[in-house]
């Protein structure tokens, strides 16, 4: 898979140069974390969440709210009404 094509498919082509300059290839891509994305210049929370969800699909895991929160440096737990309670670390 070509990383640039993948980013364009997510409508996030503005990050293509940063991924290329930081040698992000198809082997590194599925291992990226929320912190890695910040280091790459992905400052928008929405873009990071979109990328983390797409990365989880690449690695065969589902990035539900808890997984995304964990990867983004947040910790939370499901409460009784099914909503995710999130607290900063």
C-alpha positions in Angstrom: 0.0 0.0 0.0 1.2 3.5 -0.8 0.9 5.8 2.2 0.1 8.9 0.1 -2.8 7.1 -1.6 -4.1 5.9 1.8 -4.0 9.5 3.2 -5.8 10.8 0.1 -8.4 8.1 0.5 -9.1 9.6 4.0 -9.1 13.1 2.5 -6.0 13.9 4.6 -3.5 14.5 1.9 -2.2 17.6 3.7 -0.1 15.2 5.8 1.5 13.4 2.9 4.7 15.4 2.9 5.2 14.9 6.7 4.6 11.2 6.5 7.1 11.0 3.6 9.7 13.2 5.3 9.5 11.0 8.4 9.9 7.7 6.4 6.4 6.5 7.3 5.9 3.5 5.1 3.4 0.6 5.0 5.4 -1.3 7.7 5.6 1.7 10.1 2.1 3.0 9.4 0.0 0.5 11.4 2.2 1.0 14.5 1.7 4.8 14.7 0.3 6.2 18.0 -1.6 9.4 18.8 1.7 10.8 20.1 3.4 9.9 16.8 0.6 11.7 14.9 1.2 14.8 17.0 4.9 14.6 16.2 4.0 14.4 12.5 2.1 17.7 12.8 -1.5 16.3 13.0 -2.8 18.9 15.4 -6.5 18.5 14.8 -8.1 16.1 17.2 -10.6 15.1 14.6 -7.9 14.3 12.1 -6.0 12.2 14.7 -9.1 10.3 15.6 -9.9 9.7 11.9 -6.3 8.4 11.4 -6.3 6.3 14.5 -9.5 4.6 13.5 -8.2 4.0 10.0 -4.9 2.6 11.4 -6.9 0.3 13.6 -8.7 -1.0 10.6 -5.3 -1.6 8.9 -4.1 -3.7 11.8 -7.3 -5.6 12.0 -8.5 -4.2 15.3 -11.5 -2.0 16.0 -10.7 1.5 17.4 -13.8 2.1 19.4 -13.9 5.1 21.8 -11.9 3.4 24.5 -9.1 2.3 22.1 -8.9 5.7 20.6 -8.9 7.3 24.0 -6.1 5.0 25.2 -4.0 5.7 22.0 -4.5 9.4 22.4 -3.2 9.6 25.9 -6.6 9.5 27.6 -7.9 7.0 30.1 -11.6 6.2 30.6 -14.1 3.6 31.6 -17.6 2.7 30.5 -20.2 3.7 33.1 -23.5 2.0 33.6 -25.5 3.9 31.0 -23.0 2.9 28.3 -21.3 6.2 27.9 -17.5 6.5 28.1 -16.2 8.4 31.1 -12.9 10.0 30.2 -10.4 11.6 32.5 -7.0 13.1 31.6 -3.9 11.4 32.8 
